[in-house]
Amino acid sequence: MNRHGHFDTLARLLHWGMAALIVTMLFIGVGMVASLALRPMLIDLHRPLGIAILLLALVRLYHRWRSPPPPLPADLPRPQVLAAKTSHWLLYALMFAMPLLGWSMLSAGGYPVQMVGALRLPALVPHDPTLYAWLRGAHGVLGYALFALVLTHLAAAQYHAWVRRDGVFDAMARSGQPGAMPSDDTVAEPTPGLQD
């Protein structure tokens, strides 16, 4: 349960673990474009990591439904509340869209979606070169959008940690259990919000 203004242990593990995976994926994507020599090895890493992100996003969304996040501070301006809600739902949408687009793109290109060992995923769409080209373009554009959204999320986290000092960053960074490092700042009475 997310209590006392902090995320529970599972929520924090999913958040930080997926953050590391997503940043890794973004840099692997850049490396696949930049280096022909490393491309085959990077593709072999990219596919299973993408499917892992997809599966973890399902777990994370289910956990979020079962254990809602702590509310945002009551004094947070309405446009910032709207931006927080919108950016989080966009992050979730991209955590689902990017792996599904990549899987569909490979299927449309007639490429096997090889995971580890002999495990191979079934094709999501029929072989179609035109669809492959469209999906490849969409996967690239959404990759840039995800990169921009991750940077925005990092900037917002730093704003809450260093400028507002309102406990929003601490809610994900610390457990809120006895013995955890306390925050010096007081947080206004919370209002329902969506922060993760």
ZIGISUL-V610274 format. One line per field, one symbol per residue. phi: phi as a letter, one per 40 degrees, with the letter a starting at -180 (. if undefined). burial: + if it has 24 or more other C-alpha atoms within 12 Angstrom, else -. Layout:
# ZIGISUL-V610274
phi=???
burial=???
This chain:
# ZIGISUL-V610274
phi=.cbfgbccdcccccccccdccccdccccdcccccbcccddccccccccccccccccccccccccccbdccccdcccddccccccccccccccdccccccccccccccccgcccccbgccbccccbccadccdccccccccccccccdccccccccccccccbccfbgccccccbcgcdgcccccccbcdcbdabba
burial=-+--++++-+++-++--++-+++-++-++------------++-++++++++++-++-+++-++---++++++--+----+--+--++--++-++++++++++++++++-++++----------+------+--++-+++-++--++-++--+--++--+-----+++++++++++----------+-----++++
